[in-house]
Amino acid sequence: MSTPPTPEPVLFDVVADLHPPELYQPAAVADGVEHLADIGPAQVAFYREHGYLVVRQAFTPAEVQAATAGLVDLIMGTRPDFKHVYFEGKAKEILPTLGPEQRQDAVRKLGVFIEFDARLKALSHHPELRRALRPLLGGAEPELFQDMALIKPPRLGREKPWHQDKAYFEYALGTPVVGVWIALDEATVENGCMQLLPGRHKEGPILHFQRRDWQICDQTILGTKSVAVPLKPGGLLLFDGMLPHGTPHNSSPKRRRALQFHYLPAGTPKVPPEERLRHFGGEGKNVSC
Ligand SMILES: O=C(O)CCC(=O)C(=O)O
């Protein structure tokens, strides 16, 4: 008798409690330029000072449409060898009851996909984007070291608590790291656009704790006014790997799909995980959260 095939394992993102609404209180909207070609020395100086820069129309509607189609194809399983689709933890119970279209609105993130879709790779290797990244990386050639798609399904999309990206990366603390967050749908405060604490990238590592996620303690953030980064499709945010940022739960009926790429100077070596925890790990340091 032959053994039945093992069902494909389905990956789930964390299940997290709802955050206190006071954690996301934007008092202003992020500043920037219209096009990638507008980035010159003044914008590089702005990025160094504030830790971010917005480009409101970085990609054309055709480029956004192509990348979105690439993402949807991967979610729909057109590449059976692509495995890195993570569903919302809260969708676990209902997933078996959903049809293919509805499954789309239960996905939280995808990772390591650029070699599986040429349309997505085209954005991560876009010549204008790479040109803009060089001065932010101290003149070095940009190397992509992380590609993700972050999705907040209507009503279901969970928070990504406040954090610094370098708390997740195994590179020496002083390495320049630039995050690029690209809106595929319109991103608003209601559907969970990015929120930032400008200038706080200069303050060094903030301790992180495993709470709703690997995150900065809520008590450290409460009472702080943030800057929101609403974007139209094709708009992007460039941000420093040390800049504290987070996104609230999607409380709206609208999808929020985004791509996030991270770059560093080509050839940068990795460091052991202990180094990251020495700087960012909150546990065992006699502090409370
Ligand atoms: O897009 C989001 O919801 C948050 C993205 C983010 O900050 C991250 O994954 O580091």
The ligand as a Gaussian input file, in Angstrom:
#p B3LYP/6-31G(d) Opt

LIG

0 1
 O        4.975000      46.733000       6.758000
 C        4.856000      46.517000       7.969000
 O        3.788000      46.263000       8.464000
 C        6.035000      46.620000       8.879000
 C        7.324000      46.410000       8.201000
 C        8.484000      46.446000       9.123000
 O        8.694000      47.390000       9.813000
 C        9.379000      45.305000       9.194000
 O        9.036000      44.209000       8.754000
 O       10.494000      45.485000       9.733000

